[in-house]
Amino acid sequence: MTDIFKPINDDRHGTPGASSDPYAPAPPSSPASTDAGRTVVAGVVGGVLSAAGYLVYSRLPDDQKERLHQQVRTLVESRVNELRGRFNL
């Protein structure tokens, strides 16, 4: 091993949870940073899926759009009636 590739002893071996591999990624600083990253990924995936859904919907013929609207209305009405029944509204 040449001197260029030797790891520098920067006291990482003395810290708990440190890897013996000097090139291993550092552990996340806090759980909040991983949660924020996951939230951003979920938002991006949701945006891509909604854009794909809009593209598919925009290419539907008018009769299929009307059938889809009717199915959504029926579903929403049944859910609203179910909630009204649960809460006696």
N, C-alpha and C positions, 0 to 999 in steps of 0.2 A: 504494500500500500504506500502510495507516495504521500508527501506532506500535504498536497492540495486536497486530497480526499479524506484526510483524517478529521474526525469530528472535534470541535472545540469543546473543551470541558467548561461549560457555562453554568454548572450547578443544576442542570436539569435532572441529573441522575439522583439528586438528593430530595427532589420534591415528590410528594405522594402522587401516584397515578401517572408518573412520567414513564415514557417508553424508553427502552434501551436503544431503540433506533433513532439516531439523531435527525433523520429526515422524515420521521412520522409527523403527521399534522398535529398541531396543538389541540388539546381538548377545548370544546366551546367554553367561552368565558362565563356564560350563565344560561340557565334554561330559558330566560326571556329572549335571548338572541336567537335561539333555535326556534322558539315559538313564532317570533316575528318573521323569520325566514320561511317557515311553513305557511304562515298566513299569506305572505306575498306569492308563494308558489300556488296556493289554492286560488288566490285571486286571478292569477294569470291563466291557470287552467280553466277556471270558470269563464273568463272573458273569451278564450279561444272556443270553448264549447258553445257559448251563446252566439258568437259570430258564425260558427258553422251551422247552428240551428236556424239562424236568420237567413243564411244563404239558401238552405234547403227550403225553408218556408216561402221565400220570395220567388222560387221557381215553380211552386205548386200551381196547378190550374185553379181557376176560381171555384169550381164545384168542390174540389178537395179542400180548399181553404174554408168554404162554408161548412162542410161536414166537420172539419176540425174545430171551428168556432162552436158549433152545436155541441160537440162532445165536451169541450171545455166548460161551456155554460151548464150542461147537465152535471158535470163533476163538481163544479163550484156550488151549484144549488144544493146538491146532496150533502156536501160538507157543511154548508151553512145550516141546513135543516138539522143535521146531526148535532152541531154545536148548540143550536137553539134548544134541542131536546135535552141535551145534557145539563144546560144551565137554566132550563125552564123560562126562556125568554119569549 
